[in-house]
């Protein structure tokens, strides 16, 4: 399997994010949508991790299954939260034995039930260092264009992000809605001497109420006019068309800004992402 930093060197890339399904019906939905998106020949896909490491086995199984059945690499998310060093060591060995060569190293969300995090890692940079010492993975990290919601101030956020990116091979941002936020972040990183590629993340707003909840968690500014416009549309087809148009416009701005690719938060659905790509100069042959 190809390493993502090598794919970025030949960019621009197109990538999709999925989450591990929790029910049999959700599994069938993901399988159907994965086949549709696979026809678009993405550069790579990623699979998320539940709060507190709660989807460890399902994430692993989905990643391995995609790698075994598709020509593009699947990258597992790996979090600090909920993991001992020994657990991470064992998981890395499993991934390495299965031919996985890419990892997205994250701090992660605390356990959903409010229980304390008993993991051995606190910051993603510690996890990056641990992975780097034990296996030859291409390592990605997260970035927040509008700064991390738990950061005390913008300057320290950027210094911490710069330190993380110096150790990593690439970054992927949380979703956002204003290309200016991405450009400002990249300029601030450049001022700190960082040139590691950072792929912007984009989410089509098919369900404004659901995306709004994600925005609250991630500290993402909500474009209220767009959300209200989509919510007021009379049917699903109209909402899909407006969400696609808004996301495609943002993607084009990001591409013009020199972004090394686009990472789509698909929410395990194919319709919006497929239509957005039809409007972009990123579709793979």
Secondary structure, 3 states (H helix, E strand, C coil): CCCHHHHHHCCCEEEEEECCCCCHHHHHHHHHHHHHHHCCCCCEEEECCCHHHCCHHHHHHHHHHHHHHCCCEEEEEEECCCCCHHHHHHHHHHHHHCCCCEEEEECCCCCCCCCCCCCCCCCHHHHHHHHHHHCCCEEEEEECCCCCCCCCCHHHHHHHHHHHHHHCCEEEEEECCCHHHHHHHHHHHHHCCCCCCEEEEECCCCCHHHHHHHHHHHCCCCCHHHHHHHHHCCCHHHHHHHHHHHHHHHHHHHHHCCCCEEEEECCCCCHHHHHHHCCCCCCCC
